[in-house]
Amino acid sequence: MDHVTTTGAPTGWLRLRLLGNLVNLTTPFGLLVAWIGRAQVRRGPRGLYLGEHYRLGFPVADAFTIGNVITTRDSWPELLERNPDLLTHEEGHTWQYLYCLGLPFYPAYAVSMLWSVIRTGDRASANFFERQAGLRIGGYRELPRRSLLQAVRSLLGRGETV
């Protein structure tokens, strides 16, 4: 798992992302969340910070990203043993924080997650941000889209769910 422990300095676009996510305060916020969750944080590859052994129950995910901080309840070697591409997926979210200018990522992600639930019955399958970061490499499944009528029936408990 040497790609997890690589600590070389970021260059070019990676430096822009690192600086941008510092300025938009998402990386400091990610470090604070990791600290509150008593995660052990270390420098990772490509200007990332990797937190492991996070102890809070939220969010519910194998790993989550805030700014340039990617945190997991597990250890990174054991998590990447199960999903070798997860770090690539999570790194995709770091760019999303940058182009959303930080905190606007959260309402945009929430709307995208709601849309995904409406269209597929799943929080990730039609979520723009999860799809852009690589749905399958993030460990998510792709479900078929349902019509809006089917979605309304399902949400009202009057139809089959996907």
Sequence and secondary structure as in RCSB ss.txt:
>XXXX:A:sequence
MDHVTTTGAPTGWLRLRLLGNLVNLTTPFGLLVAWIGRAQVRRGPRGLYLGEHYRLGFPVADAFTIGNVITTRDS
WPELLERNPDLLTHEEGHTWQYLYCLGLPFYPAYAVSMLWSVIRTGDRASANFFERQAGLRIGGYRELPRRSLLQ
AVRSLLGRGETV
>XXXX:A:secstr
 HHHH      THHHHHHHHHHHTSHHHHHHHHHHHTT EEEE GGG EEEES     S SSEEEETTEEEESS 
HHHHHHH TTHHHHHHHHHHHHHHTTSTTHHHHHHHHHHHHHHHHSSTTTT HHHHHHHTTTTT        HHH
HHHHHTTSS   
